[in-house]
């Protein structure tokens, strides 16, 4: 179950997409940096909605007081097969979901998990949800990993960022409520040609009870609409 918990590191967002006759509509906050930002935001949302498969790698580092936790989560998603594989650094378990059934790989082989465990994260949809709801405060033309991108600066709600933080396992923060966000930045790098999200970066300074903490999160998205292996194949899970 640990893998599933960690897989929700960026899945605390509710996927809300507004649809009109013109396609997916971005949050009105984008108008603060002009019509071009609105267009970039809308194009990215349309592109992410049409994504069928992808790979996402998320690193999250949280320090508070003497405690520091680091999590690495790799998600392979193939929406056409309704299959997702999730891998996490702090556990030897691998979670694999096919349709509405979830399995965990243990020393005794693949074991089925409760039906509610099938609700694993979909990082691409989680980021699209944030992009829909957040204000775009600025954008720059940039180059990310050798590719031309738009670098969007977002202003998510503090409660959203506190929720992302609280979902980091092992850091002693069980609920987002006691977290006060002191300073933050959230950047999204969008490919200028495909309009798909390529990289997401978050930095956060916060207070939890009497202690001040810092958190960083980086997610890379690759392999869009390519053959994304989901191992093992569904047949082997039934054996």
C-alpha positions as CSV (number, residue, x, y, z in Angstrom):
1,X,0.0,0.0,0.0
2,X,3.0,2.3,0.5
3,X,3.4,2.8,-3.2
4,X,-0.1,3.8,-3.7
5,X,0.2,6.4,-0.9
6,X,3.3,7.8,-2.5
7,X,1.8,7.8,-5.9
8,X,-0.7,10.4,-4.7
9,X,2.2,12.9,-4.1
10,X,0.7,15.1,-6.8
11,X,-2.7,13.5,-7.1
12,X,-4.4,15.5,-4.3
13,X,-5.9,17.8,-6.9
14,X,-9.4,17.3,-8.1
15,X,-9.5,17.0,-11.9
16,X,-11.9,19.7,-13.0
17,X,-11.9,20.6,-16.7
18,X,-14.3,23.2,-18.0
19,X,-15.5,22.5,-21.5
20,X,-17.1,24.9,-23.9
21,X,-17.8,24.9,-27.6
22,X,-14.3,26.2,-28.2
23,X,-12.6,23.5,-26.2
24,X,-11.0,23.5,-22.7
25,X,-11.2,26.8,-21.0
26,X,-8.4,28.0,-18.8
27,X,-8.8,29.8,-15.5
28,X,-9.6,33.5,-15.8
29,X,-6.4,34.4,-13.9
30,X,-4.4,34.0,-17.1
31,X,-5.7,37.3,-18.4
32,X,-3.4,39.1,-15.9
33,X,-0.5,38.5,-18.4
34,X,-2.4,39.0,-21.6
35,X,-4.1,37.1,-24.4
36,X,-1.0,35.1,-25.3
37,X,-0.9,33.5,-21.8
38,X,-4.5,32.6,-22.2
39,X,-3.7,30.9,-25.5
40,X,-0.7,29.0,-24.1
41,X,-2.8,27.8,-21.1
42,X,-5.7,26.7,-23.3
43,X,-3.5,24.9,-25.8
44,X,-1.7,23.0,-23.0
45,X,-5.0,21.9,-21.5
46,X,-6.2,20.7,-24.9
47,X,-3.0,18.8,-25.5
48,X,-2.9,17.1,-22.1
49,X,-6.5,16.0,-22.5
50,X,-5.7,14.1,-25.7
51,X,-2.7,12.3,-24.1
52,X,-3.1,8.5,-24.2
53,X,0.1,7.3,-22.5
54,X,3.1,8.8,-20.8
55,X,5.8,8.4,-18.2
56,X,6.1,10.7,-15.2
57,X,9.0,10.8,-12.7
58,X,8.5,12.9,-9.5
59,X,11.2,13.7,-6.9
60,X,10.0,15.4,-3.7
61,X,12.3,16.5,-0.9
62,X,10.9,17.8,2.4
63,X,12.9,19.1,5.4
64,X,11.3,20.2,8.7
65,X,13.4,20.5,11.9
66,X,15.8,17.6,12.0
67,X,13.6,15.4,9.8
68,X,14.2,15.1,6.1
69,X,12.3,12.8,3.7
70,X,12.9,12.1,0.0
71,X,10.6,10.3,-2.3
72,X,11.0,9.2,-6.0
73,X,8.0,8.0,-7.8
74,X,7.8,6.7,-11.4
75,X,4.4,6.4,-13.0
76,X,3.7,4.6,-16.3
77,X,0.2,5.3,-17.5
78,X,-1.6,3.8,-20.6
79,X,-5.1,5.2,-20.6
80,X,-6.3,3.3,-23.6
81,X,-5.6,0.1,-21.6
82,X,-6.7,1.6,-18.3
83,X,-3.4,0.4,-16.9
84,X,-1.0,2.1,-14.6
85,X,2.3,1.0,-12.9
86,X,3.7,3.0,-9.9
87,X,7.2,2.5,-8.5
88,X,8.5,4.2,-5.3
89,X,11.9,4.4,-3.7
90,X,11.0,3.7,-0.1
91,X,9.3,0.4,-0.7
92,X,10.1,-2.8,-2.6
93,X,6.5,-3.0,-3.6
94,X,5.3,-2.2,-7.1
95,X,1.6,-1.3,-7.6
96,X,0.0,-2.3,-10.8
97,X,-3.6,-1.3,-11.8
98,X,-5.6,-2.8,-14.6
99,X,-9.1,-1.4,-15.1
100,X,-10.6,-1.3,-11.6
101,X,-8.3,-3.9,-10.0
102,X,-5.1,-3.2,-8.2
103,X,-2.2,-5.6,-7.4
104,X,0.9,-5.3,-5.4
105,X,4.2,-7.2,-6.1
106,X,5.5,-8.8,-2.8
107,X,7.9,-11.5,-2.0
108,X,4.9,-13.9,-2.4
109,X,4.1,-12.7,-5.9
110,X,1.3,-10.5,-7.1
111,X,-1.5,-10.0,-4.5
112,X,-4.8,-8.3,-5.2
113,X,-5.6,-5.1,-3.2
114,X,-8.9,-3.7,-2.1
115,X,-10.9,-2.2,-4.8
116,X,-10.5,1.3,-3.4
117,X,-6.7,1.0,-3.9
118,X,-7.2,1.1,-7.7
119,X,-7.6,4.9,-7.4
120,X,-3.9,5.6,-8.1
121,X,-2.5,8.9,-9.2
122,X,-2.7,10.3,-12.7
123,X,0.0,12.9,-12.6
124,X,-0.9,14.3,-16.1
125,X,-4.5,14.9,-15.1
126,X,-3.4,16.3,-11.7
127,X,-1.2,18.9,-13.4
128,X,-3.9,19.7,-15.9
129,X,-6.3,20.3,-13.0
130,X,-3.8,22.7,-11.4
131,X,-3.3,24.5,-14.6
132,X,-7.0,24.9,-15.0
133,X,-7.6,26.3,-11.6
134,X,-4.4,28.3,-11.0
135,X,-3.6,31.9,-12.0
136,X,-0.8,32.3,-14.5
137,X,1.2,35.2,-13.3
138,X,3.9,35.3,-15.9
139,X,5.5,33.4,-18.8
140,X,8.8,33.3,-20.5
141,X,10.3,31.6,-23.5
142,X,12.8,29.1,-22.4
143,X,14.7,25.9,-23.3
144,X,14.1,22.9,-21.1
145,X,16.2,19.8,-21.6
146,X,17.2,21.1,-25.1
147,X,13.6,21.7,-26.2
148,X,11.9,25.1,-26.7
149,X,9.3,25.7,-24.0
150,X,7.1,28.2,-22.4
151,X,7.9,28.6,-18.8
152,X,4.7,29.5,-16.9
153,X,4.7,30.9,-13.4
154,X,1.6,29.7,-11.6
155,X,0.0,30.9,-8.4
156,X,-1.9,27.9,-7.0
157,X,-4.0,28.2,-3.9
158,X,-2.0,27.8,-0.7
159,X,-4.3,25.0,0.4
160,X,-3.4,23.0,-2.8
161,X,0.3,23.3,-2.0
162,X,-0.2,22.4,1.6
163,X,-2.1,19.3,0.4
164,X,0.8,18.2,-1.8
165,X,3.1,18.6,1.1
166,X,0.9,16.7,3.6
167,X,0.8,13.8,1.2
168,X,4.5,13.3,1.4
169,X,4.9,10.2,3.5
170,X,7.1,10.1,6.6
171,X,7.6,13.8,7.2
172,X,5.4,14.1,10.3
173,X,2.7,16.2,8.6
174,X,-0.5,14.2,8.5
175,X,-2.9,16.9,7.5
176,X,-2.7,20.0,5.4
177,X,-4.6,22.2,7.9
178,X,-1.8,22.9,10.3
179,X,0.5,24.0,7.5
180,X,1.0,27.7,6.9
181,X,2.6,28.6,3.5
182,X,5.2,31.3,4.0
183,X,6.7,31.5,0.5
184,X,6.3,29.5,-2.7
185,X,6.9,29.2,-6.4
186,X,5.4,26.9,-9.0
187,X,6.6,26.7,-12.6
188,X,5.4,24.6,-15.5
189,X,7.4,24.1,-18.6
190,X,5.2,23.6,-21.7
191,X,6.7,22.4,-25.0
192,X,6.2,25.1,-27.6
193,X,5.5,22.6,-30.4
194,X,3.4,19.9,-28.8
195,X,1.9,22.1,-26.0
196,X,2.3,19.2,-23.6
197,X,3.7,19.7,-20.1
198,X,7.4,18.8,-20.0
199,X,8.5,19.7,-16.5
200,X,7.0,21.0,-13.2
201,X,8.9,22.6,-10.4
202,X,7.7,23.6,-6.9
203,X,9.5,25.2,-4.1
204,X,7.8,25.8,-0.8
205,X,8.7,27.4,2.6
206,X,6.2,26.7,5.3
207,X,5.5,26.6,9.0
208,X,4.1,23.5,10.7
209,X,3.3,24.2,14.4
210,X,6.5,25.9,15.7
211,X,8.9,24.6,13.0
212,X,9.8,26.1,9.7
213,X,10.3,23.7,6.8
214,X,11.2,23.7,3.1
215,X,10.1,21.4,0.3
216,X,11.0,21.0,-3.4
217,X,9.2,18.9,-6.0
218,X,10.2,18.3,-9.6
219,X,8.3,16.2,-12.1
220,X,9.4,15.2,-15.6
221,X,6.9,14.1,-18.3
222,X,8.2,12.0,-21.2
223,X,7.1,9.3,-23.6
224,X,3.8,10.9,-24.6
225,X,1.7,8.7,-26.8
226,X,4.5,6.3,-27.2
227,X,4.5,2.6,-26.2
228,X,4.6,2.7,-22.5
229,X,5.2,-0.7,-21.0
230,X,3.1,-1.7,-18.0
231,X,4.8,-4.7,-16.4
232,X,3.6,-7.3,-15.8
233,X,0.9,-7.8,-18.4
234,X,-2.6,-8.3,-17.1
235,X,-2.6,-12.0,-17.8
236,X,0.3,-12.7,-15.5
237,X,-1.5,-11.0,-12.6
238,X,-4.2,-13.7,-12.6
239,X,-1.7,-16.5,-12.3
